[in-house]
Amino acid sequence: MSGPDEHTAGGYGAVAPTASCEVPGDPQAPPDLSRWQRELAPYAKPSLPLAMSSIATSVLPYLALSIAMWQLLHVSLVLVLALAVPAAGFLVRTFIVFHDCSHGSFLASRRWNARLGIATGLLLYSPFLRWRHDHAIHHATSGDLERRGTGDVPTLTLKEYRARDRRGRAAYRLYRNPFVMFGLGPLIAMVIGPRIVAKDARPRMRRSVLGTNAALAALVGLACWLMGVTGYLLVFGPAAMLAGSAGIWLFYVQHQFEDAYWAASGSWTYADAALHGSSYLKLPPVLRFFTGNIGYHHVHHLNARIPSYNLKRAHDENEIFHTVPTLSLWAGLRATRLKLWDEDGRRLVTFAAARRAADSANA
């Protein structure tokens, strides 16, 4: 697998860019990425009290709700399924802890970030070291047309889509269908995909996958022995599917919106990709809580060492973030209609818009 490893530029996706972009809202301003990095440095300091609070409001309630659902299996299936909704919310919040650990930002100790990441990864069915590696590549290549394919949502340009034969177009349309992406997607992303070891995987990545698989086999086997296979699926299945769907949508909308940023490698810059290619998803407070502030994705991509519990403060206190692309919840939901990157128009378009453009060109 090509690309940066898990120790890229300061650790865990905190890539040290060599290029910069202009200040949003001031197209004549000289590039000064180093100044932004310095100004954001105070927010990139982990806080043990805030980290412990995040664990107490994510991992612990998810485990408590799971135990409650287990105890309710023989009382009311309706109650079990009802509790799956808040359990899914706390599982998404647990993922944010896992995600911060992958960047080495959640705790001050690198070793404890890894240990906590491995532990929370078991709740998410995900091998921590491999996920950390792939996510570092995502941060280093987000928005780069020539380095697509690792840790991102597969996206074709309009020209690439038109160059495909009928079967190739159908396969892409099927993959980008919301029912497939958000319905089957969690099953593939959480259960199937992470269990597979790539043929060219380095030994450390191979051990990460196989070790996680072995640990999960033991834990799932124990859970099935305690509550039965059906009980296990009822307690953990619905919450995992809901959380997985929400997570895929969040990841999708953070980089897949109409005025997103994509560029060829020659003109691509890290800061442009962060500030113009990562959305500010403005969510209601309750959703912002359950998503662990990940809606401030522009801040996160500019400096991945800022822990989730500091993202809002970094956004609010720095003017450079006040003119970034902003999406409402409704706009984020509508963004799932966008499928192809129009290189000429420099925007994401729907299949219908692409078809109309083709018809117009033919006419």
C-alpha positions, 0 to 999 in steps of 0.5 A, spaced: 500 500 500 502 506 497 502 513 501 504 515 508 505 510 514 501 511 520 507 516 523 506 521 517 509 528 519 508 528 526 504 522 527 497 519 525 495 523 520 497 530 522 501 531 515 506 537 515 504 540 508 509 544 504 504 548 500 498 553 502 492 557 500 490 564 500 485 566 506 478 565 505 474 571 503 481 575 501 483 572 494 489 577 494 492 575 501 499 571 501 499 564 503 501 563 510 499 556 513 505 556 518 501 562 521 495 558 522 498 552 524 502 556 530 495 559 532 492 553 532 497 550 536 494 551 543 488 547 541 492 541 539 493 540 547 490 534 550 486 535 556 485 529 561 479 531 564 476 533 557 478 526 555 475 522 561 469 526 560 468 524 553 469 517 555 464 517 560 459 520 555 461 515 550 464 508 551 460 507 558 453 509 556 454 505 550 456 499 554 451 500 560 445 501 554 448 494 551 447 491 558 440 494 559 438 491 552 441 484 554 437 484 560 430 486 557 431 481 551 426 477 555 421 483 557 420 487 551 423 486 544 420 493 543 424 496 549 430 493 546 430 496 539 428 502 542 434 503 546 438 501 540 437 508 538 441 512 543 446 506 543 447 507 536 448 515 538 453 513 543 457 508 539 458 514 534 461 518 539 465 512 541 468 512 534 470 519 535 474 517 541 477 511 537 478 516 531 482 521 535 486 516 538 488 514 531 491 521 530 494 521 537 490 527 539 485 524 545 491 523 550 498 526 551 501 519 551 502 516 545 502 509 548 495 510 551 492 513 545 494 506 542 491 502 547 485 506 548 484 506 540 485 498 540 480 497 546 475 502 542 476 499 536 473 492 538 467 495 540 467 498 533 469 491 529 475 495 527 483 493 527 486 500 530 493 500 526 490 499 519 485 504 520 490 509 523 494 507 517 489 508 512 486 514 515 493 518 515 493 517 507 486 520 507 488 526 510 494 526 506 491 526 499 483 528 501 481 532 494 487 530 490 484 527 484 490 523 482 491 520 489 484 517 490 482 511 493 484 510 500 480 512 506 475 516 502 469 515 498 470 512 491 468 518 486 469 518 479 470 525 475 464 526 469 469 524 464 471 518 467 464 516 468 462 517 461 469 513 459 466 507 462 462 501 458 455 500 460 457 495 466 462 499 469 457 505 469 452 500 472 457 498 478 458 505 480 451 507 480 450 501 484 455 503 489 453 510 490 446 508 491 443 511 498 440 504 499 447 500 498 451 505 501 447 507 507 444 500 508 449 495 506 455 500 507 455 499 515 455 491 514 461 491 509 465 497 512 464 494 519 463 487 519 466 484 512 472 489 510 476 490 516 476 482 517 480 482 510 488 482 510 490 485 503 495 481 500 501 486 500 499 488 507 506 490 511 507 485 517 504 490 522 498 491 518 497 484 518 498 483 525 493 488 526 487 485 522 489 478 525 489 480 532 483 484 532 479 478 528 482 473 534 480 478 539 473 479 536 472 472 535 473 470 543 469 476 545 463 475 540 463 467 542 463 469 549 457 474 548 453 469 544 454 464 549 451 468 555 445 471 551 445 466 545 446 468 537 439 471 536 440 475 543 447 478 541 444 480 534 438 483 537 443 487 542 448 489 538 446 489 531 441 494 530 445 499 534 451 497 530 447 498 523 444 505 525 451 507 528 455 505 521 449 508 517 450 515 521 458 514 520 458 513 513 453 519 512 458 523 516 464 521 512 460 522 506 458 529 507 464 532 510 467 531 503 462 530 498 458 537 497 457 541 491 462 546 492 467 541 494 475 541 492 478 537 488 484 538 484 490 535 480 496 533 484 500 539 481 495 544 483 493 541 489 494 544 496 493 541 503 490 547 506 485 548 500 483 541 501 482 542 508 479 549 508 475 548 502 474 541 501 472 539 508 465 542 510 463 545 516 456 541 518 452 545 522 448 541 526 443 542 532 446 541 539 444 534 540 447 531 534 453 535 535 454 532 541 453 525 539 457 526 533 463 529 537 464 535 534 466 532 527 462 537 523 467 542 524 471 538 519 475 543 516 478 545 523 480 537 523 483 537 517 487 543 517 490 541 524 489 533 525 492 534 532 486 538 535 482 533 539 474 533 538 473 536 544 477 542 542 474 543 535 468 548 537 473 552 541 478 553 535 472 554 530 469 559 534 475 563 536 479 564 529 476 568 523 479 564 518 474 558 519 468 563 519 468 563 511 469 556 510 463 552 506 457 551 511 452 545 510 446 545 514 443 538 516 438 539 510 443 541 505 447 535 508 442 530 507 441 533 500 448 532 498 447 524 498 444 526 491 451 528 488 455 523 485 460 525 480 466 531 479 465 536 474 472 538 472 470 543 468 465 546 472 469 544 478 463 542 482 460 535 484 453 534 480 448 529 480 447 523 475 441 527 472 445 533 471 451 529 468 445 526 463 442 533 461 449 536 460 451 530 455 444 531 452 446 538 451 453 537 448 450 532 443 445 537 441 
